[in-house]
Amino acid sequence: MKIKFTDSATIYKIDSLDIVTYGKLIQVNGNVPQNESGFILLDDNENIINSFEDFVVVFNAGDGFVQFTNDTKEYKIYWQFNKEGYVTHQIISADEYDGIIKDRGQGARIVNAPYPELFDADGFYLYKVVDGKIVDVTAEDKEPWMAEKNKKELEEAKANKKAEISSICHGNILKGVEINGSQYRYDFADQNNISNMTTLAIQTGLGVPYHADGEDCRIFTRDEIVELYIAEETNVTHNTTYNNQMKAYIDSLNDIDAIKAIKYGDELTGSYLETYNTMMAQAQAIIEAFVGHNN
């Protein structure tokens, strides 16, 4: 197999010819020049097999091959930027676009140009447009952006941690308490039932029907139902107050790693512990007054 360029009488023997993209890109394998005049394909007897006279652009070339294309359009690499002038993305096209033309031409160097790194490890821009030219950003450019980014990340870390501990708090309340090996849930319906049964038992002095989770209903004595009521309400107050004080503590922090390290059950300290103790004492007094008032 051979080829002959249209502007030369020289005939070149080639190894093979591959159609890379039908009707658009042809690869000639062999030692041939990067001639952009078009060519015809010949057999070993130099009879014409096919004409590629419109493939007048070298698209790519390497060791032992040359790719020719009939795409004669000029392509441009545009770097587009936002209203603040920071470069945000790259477009390669033969059409017209807004932006700074970074490079232009034909072939793989332009059409297959790699996408550039436009953002640093923090997600901030690497380049900006000043007076129609692309320049590197400065530390001063990045400083206010980083301050806002850090602020948002801190707020997000606080919100996520508070949501996490609130979820555990809610779960602990619903789970209820364990007394003598039996578990007693405490959802909204349970709260009403236990409160009503406690009031009836205290006022009448009689036992009341109730049951532990997964167990048969039985008669609870006055003391048993009161014990259950006090345990459930104490559990609610403990978890609710702890949750509120822990969230207040989280709001006081400015270290994201410290916030992420917080676990439900960590000990309260300082004013947060003082508030917790005050709330728990008051709740206990209210429960005792309720039980005593109805006694």
C-alpha positions in Angstrom: 0.0 0.0 0.0 1.3 3.5 -0.9 0.3 7.1 -0.8 1.1 10.2 -2.9 0.6 13.7 -1.7 -1.1 16.1 -4.2 1.7 18.6 -4.2 4.5 16.1 -4.7 5.5 13.4 -7.2 7.0 11.3 -4.5 5.3 8.0 -3.6 5.6 6.7 -0.1 5.2 3.1 0.9 3.1 2.7 4.1 2.4 -0.1 6.5 -1.4 0.5 6.7 -4.1 3.1 6.7 -6.7 3.2 9.5 -10.0 5.1 9.6 -10.1 6.6 13.1 -13.3 8.6 12.6 -15.3 7.7 9.5 -15.1 10.6 7.1 -13.1 12.8 9.4 -9.9 11.3 10.6 -7.4 9.0 8.9 -4.3 7.5 10.3 -1.4 6.6 8.0 1.0 4.1 9.6 4.5 4.3 8.3 7.3 6.8 7.7 5.6 9.6 5.8 6.0 13.4 6.1 3.5 15.7 7.7 2.3 17.1 4.4 -0.9 19.1 4.4 -1.8 19.0 0.7 -4.0 16.0 0.7 -3.2 12.6 -0.7 -4.4 9.6 -2.7 -4.1 6.0 -1.6 -2.5 3.6 -4.1 -2.1 -0.2 -4.2 1.3 -1.8 -4.6 1.0 -1.4 -8.3 0.3 2.3 -7.8 -3.3 2.1 -8.9 -5.6 4.6 -7.2 -7.6 3.0 -4.4 -9.2 6.1 -2.8 -8.7 9.8 -2.7 -8.2 11.8 0.5 -7.3 15.1 -1.2 -9.4 17.0 1.3 -7.5 15.7 4.3 -5.3 18.7 4.4 -4.7 19.2 8.1 -2.3 17.1 10.3 -4.3 16.3 13.4 -1.7 14.4 15.2 1.6 12.6 14.6 3.9 10.3 16.5 6.5 7.6 16.1 5.5 5.8 12.9 2.2 7.4 12.3 0.5 10.6 11.0 -3.2 11.4 11.4 -4.8 13.6 8.8 -8.2 15.3 9.0 -10.5 17.2 6.6 -11.6 19.4 9.5 -10.1 22.7 8.5 -11.8 24.9 11.1 -9.8 26.8 13.6 -10.4 25.9 17.2 -10.0 28.2 20.2 -9.4 27.4 23.8 -11.6 29.8 25.8 -11.1 30.5 29.5 -14.3 31.8 30.9 -14.7 33.8 34.1 -17.3 35.0 36.5 -18.4 38.5 37.3 -15.6 38.8 39.9 -13.1 38.0 37.1 -12.1 34.6 38.4 -11.5 31.9 35.7 -14.1 29.2 36.2 -13.9 26.8 33.3 -12.5 26.0 29.9 -14.3 25.6 26.5 -12.7 24.3 23.3 -14.8 25.2 20.2 -14.7 26.5 16.7 -17.7 28.6 17.6 -17.4 32.0 19.2 -17.7 32.3 23.0 -17.3 34.9 25.6 -14.0 34.6 27.4 -10.2 35.0 27.1 -8.7 33.0 24.2 -5.9 31.0 25.8 -4.8 29.3 22.6 -6.0 28.7 19.0 -5.2 26.5 16.1 -5.9 23.1 14.5 -5.3 19.5 15.4 -5.0 17.4 18.5 -2.9 20.0 20.4 -5.9 22.3 20.5 -8.9 19.9 20.1 -7.6 17.4 22.7 -6.0 20.0 25.0 -6.1 18.7 28.6 -8.5 20.4 31.0 -6.5 22.7 33.3 -6.5 22.8 37.1 -8.5 26.0 37.8 -9.0 25.6 41.5 -6.6 25.0 44.4 -6.9 22.3 47.2 -9.3 24.6 49.1 -11.5 25.1 46.1 -10.5 28.6 45.4 -9.7 30.0 42.0 -6.1 29.8 40.6 -6.5 32.5 38.0 -8.3 35.8 37.4 -8.6 38.2 34.5 -7.1 41.7 34.9 -7.2 44.2 32.1 -8.0 41.4 29.6 -5.1 39.2 30.7 -5.0 36.0 32.8 -2.9 36.3 35.9 -2.5 34.3 39.1 -4.7 35.1 42.1 -3.0 36.5 45.2 -3.2 35.7 48.9 -5.2 38.8 49.3 -7.8 37.6 46.8 -8.2 34.4 48.7 -8.3 35.7 52.3 -11.9 36.9 52.5 -13.1 33.9 50.6 -11.4 31.5 53.0 -12.8 33.4 55.9 -16.3 32.9 54.6 -15.6 29.3 53.7 -14.3 28.6 57.2 -17.4 30.3 58.7 -19.7 28.1 56.6 -17.8 24.9 57.4 -17.9 25.8 61.1 -21.7 26.5 61.0 -22.2 23.2 59.1 -20.1 21.2 61.6 -22.1 22.7 64.5 -25.4 22.0 62.7 -24.4 18.4 62.0 -23.2 17.7 65.5 -26.3 19.3 67.1 -28.5 17.2 64.8 -26.6 14.1 65.7 -26.9 14.6 69.5 -30.6 15.7 69.2 -31.3 12.4 67.3 -29.7 10.4 70.1 -31.5 12.4 72.7 -34.8 11.7 71.0 -34.0 8.0 70.7 -33.1 7.8 74.4 -36.4 9.3 75.4 -38.4 7.0 73.1 -36.4 4.0 74.3 -37.5 4.8 77.8 -36.2 3.1 80.9 -35.4 -0.4 82.2 -36.8 -1.4 85.6 -36.1 -4.9 87.1 -35.1 -6.3 83.7 -38.2 -5.0 81.9 -38.0 -2.2 79.2 -40.7 0.6 79.1 -40.8 2.7 76.0 -41.9 6.3 76.3 -43.4 7.7 73.1 -46.2 10.2 73.1 -48.9 7.7 73.7 -46.9 6.0 76.5 -46.3 9.4 78.2 -50.1 10.0 78.3 -50.9 6.5 79.5 -48.3 6.4 82.2 -49.2 9.9 83.4 -52.9 9.0 83.5 -52.3 5.6 85.2 -50.1 7.3 87.8 -52.7 10.0 88.6 -55.4 7.3 89.0 -53.3 5.1 91.2 -52.4 8.0 93.5 -55.9 9.3 93.7 -57.6 5.9 94.3 -54.8 4.0 96.0 -55.6 1.1 93.6 -53.4 -0.8 91.3 -53.7 0.0 87.6 -53.2 -2.1 84.4 -50.0 -1.6 82.4 -47.3 -3.6 80.7 -43.7 -3.6 79.8 -42.5 -3.8 76.2 -43.3 -7.2 74.8 -44.8 -8.4 78.0 -48.4 -9.2 79.0 -50.5 -6.6 80.8 -50.6 -6.9 84.6 -51.7 -4.9 87.5 -49.1 -2.4 88.7 -49.3 -1.3 92.3 -49.4 2.3 93.2 -45.7 2.3 94.1 -44.7 0.5 90.9 -46.5 2.9 88.6 -45.2 5.9 90.5 -41.7 4.5 90.3 -42.1 4.0 86.5 -43.5 7.5 86.1 -40.7 9.2 88.0 -38.0 7.1 86.2 -39.5 8.0 82.7 -39.8 11.7 83.5 -36.4 11.9 85.0 -35.0 10.2 81.9 -36.8 12.8 79.7 -35.5 15.7 81.7 -32.0 14.4 81.8 -31.7 13.8 78.1 -33.5 17.0 77.2 -31.5 19.2 79.5 -28.2 17.5 78.6 -29.0 17.9 74.9 -29.8 21.6 75.3 -26.6 22.3 77.3 -24.4 20.3 75.0 -25.8 22.3 72.0 -25.0 25.5 73.9 -21.5 24.2 74.4 -21.1 23.4 70.7 -22.2 26.9 69.8 -19.4 28.3 71.9 -16.7 26.3 70.0 -14.7 27.5 67.0 -12.6 24.4 66.4 -14.2 22.0 63.8 -12.1 19.1 64.9 -13.2 19.6 68.5 -16.8 19.8 67.5 -16.6 16.6 65.4 -15.0 14.8 68.4 -17.9 15.4 70.7 -19.9 12.3 71.7 -23.3 12.0 73.3 -22.6 11.3 76.9 -19.5 13.4 77.2 -19.4 15.1 80.6 -20.7 18.7 80.9 -18.5 21.2 82.7 -18.6 24.7 84.0 -21.8 26.8 83.6 -23.3 24.0 81.4 -23.1 21.5 84.2 -24.4 24.1 86.7 -27.4 24.8 84.5 -28.0 21.0 84.1 -27.9 20.4 87.8 -30.3 23.3 88.5 -32.8 22.0 85.9 -32.6 18.5 87.2 -33.2 19.6 90.8 -36.1 21.7 89.7 -37.6 18.8 87.7 -37.2 16.5 90.6 -39.0 19.0 92.9 -41.9 19.3 90.4 -42.2 15.5 90.2 -42.2 15.1 94.0 -44.7 17.9 94.3 -47.0 16.3 91.7 -46.8 12.9 93.4 -47.2 14.4 96.9 -50.1 16.7 95.8 -52.0 13.7 94.5 -51.2 11.5 97.4 
